[in-house]
Amino acid sequence: MKVLVTGGSGMLGSAVVNFASLGGHQVLSPSHGELDLNEQIQTFEYLKRHSPDAIIHCAAKVGGISANVANPLEFLTKNIRMDSSLLGAAMELDIENLIYIGSSCMYPKDLPHAMTESEILSGPLEPTNEGYALAKLAGWKTVQFMASRLTWRSFILSNLYGPHDHFEPGRSHLLAAIIEKIHSAKIEDFKSVNMWGDGSAKREFTFVEDVALFLIESLGRLNVFPDTLNIGAGVDYSVLEYYKFVSRAMNYEGEIQADLTKPTGMRRKLMDISQARGYGWAPQTSIESGIQKTARWYEESLRKTIQ
């Protein structure tokens, strides 16, 4: 199968490209210079010229909480523009198979239980990433409308982590930010690291390679899937627990100090993955193992940069 993977240089996209190649697929993974999803005509011409059998749409403008709070309009408009360009072209060309990557931020804020697919649009969004969430909801709804005509499906992902994540302050998500912070504390011989809030908020993180493998294994049977499917670890941990996981993985013995002047964040954000388990989803990587792999990749990539 000829598979177009957008965002192929990112954390999820690069893992999808790797597993697609290992699976014997012909992979299209254009750079930004080869395919600018902000340009509708260019996007249409690229799809028409290459005629992929399937698209896995991983490209998106993403960032951590500080970036989302600072630039909500940018996260809204840039993601809507990219999705509109790609999905519109794929629609016109009747590309049969498409996987749209959604986000757990599409769910209402402060749900006290594991979130099920039917609860999307059932309440107000978390304000800190509302721009990004609204863009993802628009893309999801487009795919849902098209699912009656073509084999288009949305996979709603939990937070991901793993090799090729963003570790830069301001862009990174929680786990990558903790890895970078603890690495820096070790280098500088700091005896403590600061943690925003009291550390009680709980978050779900799934190892990126588990997700990428499932996406590729799903390509040939998308027709049996529902139009929307949660993909996550099925378990969440507190922010403080993540600091402890990373500290152990990186052999850091310093103190974790809670900064109560900073927000703790949403109390919980866990997805119900029972439906996905019925379609073969079974995450294999434990949080301890995944963090060790990610921290090792990060430190090795820094050494290569210095060399």
N, C-alpha and C positions, 0 to 999 in steps of 0.2 A: 504494500500500500504506500502511495506517495503522501507523506504527512508534512504539512506546514506547521511549524512550531514558532509562534511569535514570542518575543522576549527570550530568545534562545540563549542569551548571555547572562540572564539572571539566575537566581538560585533555583527556582522551580524549572524554568525553561531549559537550563543546561542539564539538569538531571533527566528531564523528559527526552531531550535530544540523545543523551547517552543510551537510555534504555530503548528508545525507538531504533537506534542504529544496531544495538545488540540483538533486537528482535527481528532484524532483517528488513526493516522498512526503508524506503528511500526518503531521506529526511531533507526538508527545506528549512533552513534556519538563517534567514537573511539578516545582515547587520542593519543598523539604522540607516546607513548610507544606501543600502540596496533597497530597503523598503521603509519609507516613512509613513507610519499609519495615520499621521495627521493629514496626509495628502490623499484625498478621496480618489482622484483620477489615477494617481500613481498606484494606489492600492488595488483599484479595479484592474488596471493593466497588468500588474504583477500576477494576480490570481488568474486572469484570463490566459496569460502567457504560460504559466506553469501548471495550471489545472490540477491542483491537489485533490486527492480522494478524501482527505480529512484535514481538519484544522484543529489544533489545540491552542487556544488563545490564552497565553500566559502573560502577555505584555500588559503592563499597567504602570501608572505613576503611583508609587507607594512610598510610605515614610512612617516614621514613628509618631507618637502622640504630639510632640512639640511641633513637628512640621505640619501636621494636620490642623492643629489649632491655629498656627500662624498663617496658613494659606488654604483655607477651605475652598475658596472659589477656584483656585488652581487645580486642586484635586478633583473637583466636580467637573470643570470644563474640559480639562485635558483627557480625563478618562472617558467622558462622553464622546469627545471628538474621535478618539482612537477606536472605540467600540462601534460607533456609528459608521466610520469609514470601512472597517473590516467586515462587520456583520452585514452592512448594506451591500457591499460588493459580493460577498458570499451568497447572499440572498438572490441577487440578480443573476448570478452564474449557477444557481442551483447546486451548490456544493453540498453533497449528501450528508457527510458526517462532520459534526462540529462539537467540541467540548469547550464550554465557556467556564472560566474559573471565577467563581464568586467568593465572597468573604463572609465570615461569621459576623462582621460588623453590620451586615444587612438585617440582622435580627433586632427586634426592639431591645431597648436597654433594660437592665435590672430584672430579667426573667429569673425567678428563683429556682427553676428546674432546668434540666437539659432541654435545649431548644429543638423542636421538631420542625420539619420542613413546612408544615401547614401554618406555622406561626409567623412566617415572613409577612410583613405589612400589617401585623396585628396590633402595633403600638408605636409610640415615638422612638426615634433613634437616639443613640448616645451622641450628645452634642460635640464631643471632642473629635469625632471623625465622620461627622454628618455629610460633609461634601463628598468624600470618597464613597460612603455607603449609598448615597443617592445615585451616584454614577453607576455603581454596581447593580443597584436595583433596576435601573433603566436597561442595562445590558441583559440582566436575567429575564426581565419581562419580554424583551425582544426575542430571546431564545425560546421562551415558553410559547409565544405566539407562533413561532416557526416550527415548533416540534410536531405540529399536526401534519405538516407537509414534508419536512425533511427530518433526518435523524440528528437533531440538535438537542444537546443536553447540558444542563448546568450542574457542576459539582461545587458545592459550597464548602470551602476549606476552612479549617481552624487556622490559627497562627501556625506558621511553618518555621523550622530552623534547620540548619545544616550547612555544609560547605557552600561557598559562593554567596552567603548571606551578606547583607550590608552591615558593617561594623562601625561605620563612621557616626560619631555623636550627631544627633539631629535627624539622621536618616534611619537609624537602626530601631528594630523592635526590641522588646524586653530582653529576650534571652541573649541575643547578639550584643546588646548594650551591656549586659552583666559580664559576658565573656571579655569584652574589651576593657571594661572597668577593672576587673580583677587582674587581667594581664598587666595593665598599667600599674596597678597597686604593687604587684610583684616586682616589676622592673624598678619602680621608684622606692621600693621597700616601705610602702605605707603600711601602718599597723591597723588601719581600718578603711572601710569603704562606706560611702553614703548610699542609703536606699530611700527612694521616695516613699512617703507615707509610712504606715505601720507594718506593711508587708502582708497584710491579711487578705488582700484581694486575690482571687484565684483565676488562673488562666490555663487554657488548653493549648499545648504545643505538640505538633506532629512532625516526625522526622521526614524531611523532604524526599528522600529516596524511596521511602515506602509509598508515598503518594504518587510519585512519578511512575513507579513500576505499575501501580494499579491503573493509572490513566492509560498506559500503553496496552496493558492486558485487556482493557475494556473496549478498545477501539473496534474490534470485530463483532461486538455484541451490544452496541449501544441501543439497538432497537428494542431490547428487552428491558432497558432501564426506564425508570420514571423520569419525567422531565427535570426534576430537581432532586439532588441527593447530597446529604451531608457526608463529608469525609473528614474525620478527625481521629484523635487518639482515644476518645471515649473516656478519658480521665483528666482531671485538672489538678493543679498544685498551686499553693500560695506563692506569692512573689518571694517571700522569705525562704520558702523551700527551694525555689530556683536558685537563689543566692547560695544556699548551702550545697546544692547539687554541683554548681559550677566551682565553688571553693574546693570541694573534695576532688573534682576531676582535674583541677589545675594546681592541687597541692598548696592552696593558700590558707594560712592559719590565722589571718587577721580577723578583726571584729567587724560585724555588719551593724552599722549604726542607722537607726531609723530617723529620717528627717521629717518630723511631723508638721513642718511648715509647708511641705509639698503635698499634693493630693494623693490619696490612696488609690483612686480610680474606681471603676465599676466593681461591685462586690464579686461578681462571678460572670463568666461567659463560657459555658460548656454546651456542646452540641450533642444531640441524641443521634447516635450512628447505628441504631438497631436496623434501620432499613438497608443501609449500605452493607452491613454484615450478611444480609440475605443475598447479596449479589457478589459475595466473595471478598469483601474488604476485611482484611485482618492485619492491622499494623504489627510489624515484626520487631521493631527497634525499641528497646526500653529507653526511658528518659536518661538513665545513667549512661548507657552505651552511646546514645545519640549525642549527648553533650560532650562526652570524651572525644568522639570522632570530630565534632564540630570545632572544639577547642584546639585539637591537634592540627586540623586543617588551617585554622586561623594563625596559629603560631608558626607553622611551616610557611605559609604564604608571606608572613612578615619577614621571615629569614630570607626568603627568595628576593623580596623587594630590596632588602639591605645589601645583599650580594650583588 
